[in-house]
């Protein structure tokens, strides 16, 4: 089964696992990329939603510990991946 590339508002809220009111707030504040081809209905591109959802990565404690150990030994920050 092929996934839809363009999602409706309801589909996007469901896909992102958030309430419609939360998604509406994100669109009205222009935080989430969206399209309004006729000025009323809101559509979303699946890839853009995925990029938004993955935009701020929180490092696991093991990575933080590794970076701290590297800094203590070498005095230098570990290069970001």
N, C-alpha and C positions, 0 to 999 in steps of 0.2 A: 504494500500500500504506500502510495506517495503522499508526503505531507503537503498541506496547503502552504503556499508561499505568502499569501496575503490573508490576514485574519480580521474578522469583524471585532468590534469592541468587546462583545460578550466572550468570543473565542479567545481573545487576547487576555482578558482578565482570568479566565479559566486556565489558560496555558501558563500564565505567570503565577498562579496560585494566590491571587489577591482579590479583594472585593472590588466590585465595579466602582464604588465611591472612591476607593484609594486610587484606582487607575484613572478615574476622571480627574482627580486632583493632580496627578502627575502630568496628564495631558494639558490641563488648563494652565499649569505652571511651566509648560514647555520643557519638562524634564525628560520625558520619554518621546522618542521620535514617532510621529504619526502623520497620517495623510487625511485630508478632507477635500476630496475631489469636487464635491458639489456644495461645500460649505456647511454640510449638516452631518452626514454619516462620517464616522471616524474609522479608519482602517490602519492596520499595522503590518509591517513586513516582519516575518518570523525571525530572520537573521538579525535584524536591528534589535528586536526584543531580547534575543540571546546575548547580543553584545552588551546591552544595557544590564541584564541580569548578572553578567560576568565582569562588569566594569571595575569593581573594587574588590580585589582579592585580599582576604585576611590570611596571613601566614599562620600555619600550625606551629605549636610550641616547639616542635623539633627543629624547624627551620630557624626560629628565633634563637634557640640555644646554640645551634651550629654557627650562626653568624656571630653570636657573642663570643664563642670559643675562638673563632678565627680572629676576631678583633683583639682579644686578649693576647693571643700568641704572636700575631703579626703586627698589630697596631694599625691595621688597615681594614676598611669595610669590605665585605665580600661583594663581588660584582653581582648586580641583579640579573636574574635569568630572563 
